[in-house]
Amino acid sequence: MKNDFPQPSARRQVLKQAMAVSALTLTGIAGLSVPTVSFAASLSKEERDKMTPDDVIERFKQGNLRFRENRPVKHDYIEQKRSSASGQFPAAVILGCIDSRAPAEIILDAGIGETFNSRVAGNISNNDMLGSMEFACAVAGAKLVLVMGHTACGAVKGAIDNAELGNLTGLLDKIKPAIEKTEYSGERKGSNYDFVDAVARTNVELTVKDIRSNSPVLKDLEDKGKIKIVGSMYHLVGGKVDFFEVPK
């Protein structure tokens, strides 16, 4: 039977042409030369290894801009699936919240094989998450650990309101230190979403610090400049992702 699938060399040529067009588009619009999201195939090892942690952040910023402007890359998910079946080379590992309104791949306009994703209510860190992130960076070669909180976070609101429910009670206890450390002069209640958002950002900062404190593996990689561990906040209204570094 005739094989209608493009051969590897043909796929690579399609990818090069697609990336060239995308790079020219971005350069013309924003003056950028950072590699764009691969859409004709999944991210290759060569592409990923050429990037610095700052390149990955810039890549996500551009992806989030496309998301907000409703002009996402036309991903060929079938080809990304095929090309990543024999190996994966993600550029980042993302620790986000389970909130259904904050899917990292969509809001950053990333494709299959581009990011490791771990999600838990309140984007908290624990030993299992740390182990997963250590695999992503020390073994698989990811360049960035991105902790992503979001506005109007129900887990943060629950921690502020002292909600109790089975195992959720213990999870919310891990968010509560952020409440005490948040400087805020207004009403410090869960009904005040400005306060909820302030605590959510503090929670991201504390999670970044927790990762550094409890994972010598990741801290060593960061100290050597091989990775960055950064925070971010996704705004449900407007869709912007703010990226920020947390002092060591």
C-alpha positions as CSV (number, residue, x, y, z in Angstrom):
1,M,0.0,0.0,0.0
2,K,1.3,3.4,-0.9
3,N,2.7,5.4,2.1
4,D,1.0,8.9,2.0
5,F,2.9,10.2,5.1
6,P,5.7,12.7,4.4
7,Q,9.2,11.2,4.9
8,P,11.4,12.5,7.7
9,S,13.4,14.8,5.4
10,A,10.3,16.2,4.0
11,R,8.9,16.9,7.4
12,R,12.1,18.7,8.4
13,Q,11.9,20.8,5.3
14,V,8.3,21.7,6.1
15,L,9.4,22.6,9.7
16,K,12.3,24.8,8.5
17,Q,10.0,26.7,6.1
18,A,7.3,27.1,8.7
19,M,9.8,28.4,11.3
20,A,11.4,30.8,8.8
21,V,8.0,32.3,7.9
22,S,7.0,32.6,11.6
23,A,10.4,34.1,12.5
24,L,10.2,36.7,9.8
25,T,6.7,37.6,10.9
26,L,7.7,38.1,14.5
27,T,10.9,40.0,13.5
28,G,8.9,42.3,11.3
29,I,6.2,42.9,13.9
30,A,8.1,43.0,17.2
31,G,11.8,43.2,16.2
32,L,12.4,39.7,17.7
33,S,14.6,36.9,16.6
34,V,13.7,34.4,19.3
35,P,12.7,31.0,17.8
36,T,8.9,30.7,17.4
37,V,6.8,27.8,18.4
38,S,7.3,24.7,16.2
39,F,4.0,23.8,14.7
40,A,4.9,21.5,11.7
41,A,6.6,19.1,14.2
42,S,7.3,18.8,17.9
43,L,10.2,20.7,19.5
44,S,13.5,19.1,18.5
45,K,16.5,18.5,20.8
46,E,18.6,20.8,18.7
47,E,16.0,23.6,18.9
48,R,15.5,23.2,22.6
49,D,19.3,23.0,23.4
50,K,20.0,26.2,21.5
51,M,17.7,28.2,23.8
52,T,18.6,29.9,27.1
53,P,16.1,30.0,30.0
54,D,15.4,33.7,29.0
55,D,14.7,32.5,25.4
56,V,12.1,30.1,26.8
57,I,10.5,32.9,28.8
58,E,10.4,35.2,25.7
59,R,8.9,32.3,23.7
60,F,6.1,32.0,26.2
61,K,5.5,35.8,26.3
62,Q,5.0,35.8,22.6
63,G,2.8,32.7,22.8
64,N,0.6,34.4,25.4
65,L,0.4,37.6,23.2
66,R,-0.8,35.5,20.3
67,F,-3.4,33.9,22.7
68,R,-4.6,37.3,23.9
69,E,-4.9,38.6,20.3
70,N,-6.7,35.4,19.2
71,R,-4.1,34.5,16.5
72,P,-2.6,31.3,17.8
73,V,-0.1,29.3,15.7
74,K,-1.8,26.7,13.5
75,H,-0.5,23.7,15.2
76,D,-0.3,20.4,13.3
77,Y,-1.1,18.3,16.4
78,I,-1.0,15.0,14.3
79,E,2.5,15.7,13.1
80,Q,3.6,16.9,16.6
81,K,2.2,13.6,18.0
82,R,4.1,11.6,15.4
83,S,7.4,13.4,15.6
84,S,7.4,13.2,19.5
85,A,6.5,9.6,19.7
86,S,10.1,8.4,19.7
87,G,11.4,11.2,22.0
88,Q,10.5,14.4,23.8
89,F,12.5,17.6,24.3
90,P,10.3,20.1,26.3
91,A,11.8,23.5,27.0
92,A,10.1,24.0,30.4
93,V,8.2,22.4,33.2
94,I,5.2,24.3,34.5
95,L,3.7,24.0,37.9
96,G,0.1,25.4,37.7
97,C,-3.2,25.2,39.4
98,I,-5.9,22.7,38.4
99,D,-8.3,25.5,37.6
100,S,-10.1,24.7,34.3
101,R,-9.7,28.3,33.1
102,A,-5.9,28.2,33.2
103,P,-4.7,25.5,30.8
104,A,-1.0,26.4,30.4
105,E,-0.5,25.0,26.9
106,I,-3.4,27.1,25.5
107,I,-2.7,30.4,27.2
108,L,1.0,30.1,26.2
109,D,0.2,28.8,22.7
110,A,2.5,25.8,23.1
111,G,2.3,22.5,21.2
112,I,2.7,18.8,21.9
113,G,6.2,18.0,23.3
114,E,6.9,21.6,24.3
115,T,6.2,21.6,28.0
116,F,6.0,19.3,31.0
117,N,2.9,20.2,33.0
118,S,2.0,19.5,36.6
119,R,-1.2,20.8,38.1
120,V,-2.5,20.8,41.6
121,A,-4.9,23.1,43.4
122,G,-3.1,26.3,44.5
123,N,0.0,25.4,42.5
124,I,1.8,24.2,45.6
125,S,5.0,22.2,45.7
126,N,5.5,18.8,47.4
127,N,7.9,15.9,47.1
128,D,6.2,14.3,44.2
129,M,6.1,17.6,42.3
130,L,9.8,18.2,43.1
131,G,10.7,14.8,41.8
132,S,8.8,15.4,38.6
133,M,10.5,18.8,38.1
134,E,13.9,17.2,38.8
135,F,13.3,14.6,36.1
136,A,12.2,17.3,33.7
137,C,15.3,19.5,34.1
138,A,18.1,17.2,35.3
139,V,17.2,14.2,33.1
140,A,15.1,15.5,30.2
141,G,16.9,18.8,29.8
142,A,14.2,21.5,30.3
143,K,15.6,25.0,30.7
144,L,12.8,26.6,32.8
145,V,10.7,25.9,35.9
146,L,7.7,28.1,35.7
147,V,5.3,28.4,38.7
148,M,2.0,29.7,37.4
149,G,-0.6,31.1,39.8
150,H,-3.8,32.9,38.6
151,T,-6.3,35.5,39.7
152,A,-9.5,34.6,41.5
153,C,-8.0,31.3,42.7
154,G,-10.5,29.2,44.5
155,A,-7.8,27.3,46.5
156,V,-6.3,30.6,47.8
157,K,-9.8,31.9,48.7
158,G,-10.5,28.6,50.5
159,A,-7.2,29.0,52.5
160,I,-8.2,32.5,53.5
161,D,-11.7,31.4,54.5
162,N,-10.3,28.3,56.4
163,A,-12.3,25.9,54.3
164,E,-12.2,22.3,55.5
165,L,-13.0,19.2,53.4
166,G,-11.2,15.9,53.7
167,N,-7.7,15.9,52.2
168,L,-8.3,19.4,50.8
169,T,-7.9,20.8,54.3
170,G,-4.2,19.7,54.4
171,L,-3.6,21.1,51.0
172,L,-5.0,24.5,51.9
173,D,-2.8,24.5,55.0
174,K,0.2,24.7,52.6
175,I,-1.1,27.9,51.1
176,K,-1.8,29.6,54.5
177,P,1.7,30.9,55.1
178,A,1.2,33.2,52.0
179,I,-1.7,34.8,53.8
180,E,0.4,36.0,56.7
181,K,3.3,37.1,54.5
182,T,1.1,39.2,52.2
183,E,1.3,42.9,52.9
184,Y,-2.2,44.4,52.2
185,S,-3.9,47.4,53.7
186,G,-7.5,46.6,52.6
187,E,-10.0,44.0,53.8
188,R,-8.2,40.7,54.4
189,K,-11.1,38.4,53.5
190,G,-11.8,35.8,50.8
191,S,-14.7,37.9,49.6
192,N,-12.2,40.6,48.6
193,Y,-10.7,39.3,45.4
194,D,-8.0,42.0,45.3
195,F,-6.7,40.4,48.5
196,V,-7.1,36.9,47.1
197,D,-5.0,37.9,44.1
198,A,-2.3,39.5,46.3
199,V,-2.1,36.3,48.3
200,A,-2.0,34.2,45.1
201,R,1.1,36.1,44.0
202,T,2.8,35.7,47.4
203,N,1.9,32.0,47.2
204,V,3.8,31.7,43.9
205,E,6.8,33.5,45.4
206,L,6.8,31.1,48.3
207,T,6.5,28.1,46.0
208,V,9.5,29.2,44.1
209,K,11.5,29.6,47.3
210,D,10.2,26.2,48.5
211,I,11.5,24.5,45.3
212,R,14.9,26.0,45.8
213,S,15.0,25.0,49.5
214,N,13.8,21.5,49.1
215,S,15.4,20.5,45.8
216,P,19.2,20.7,45.9
217,V,19.2,19.3,42.4
218,L,17.2,22.2,40.9
219,K,19.0,24.8,43.0
220,D,22.3,23.6,41.8
221,L,21.1,23.7,38.1
222,E,19.9,27.3,38.7
223,D,23.1,28.4,40.5
224,K,25.1,27.1,37.5
225,G,22.8,29.0,35.1
226,K,21.5,25.9,33.4
227,I,17.9,26.6,34.3
228,K,15.8,29.4,35.8
229,I,13.0,29.0,38.4
230,V,10.5,31.9,38.0
231,G,7.0,32.8,38.9
232,S,4.0,34.0,36.9
233,M,0.4,35.1,37.3
234,Y,-2.3,34.5,34.8
235,H,-5.1,37.1,34.7
236,L,-8.4,35.5,34.0
237,V,-9.7,38.9,32.8
238,G,-7.7,39.9,29.7
239,G,-5.6,36.7,29.6
240,K,-2.2,38.2,30.2
241,V,0.5,36.2,31.9
242,D,2.9,38.3,34.0
243,F,6.3,36.7,34.5
244,F,8.5,37.7,37.5
245,E,11.7,36.6,39.1
246,V,11.9,35.8,42.8
247,P,15.1,36.9,44.6
248,K,17.2,34.0,45.9
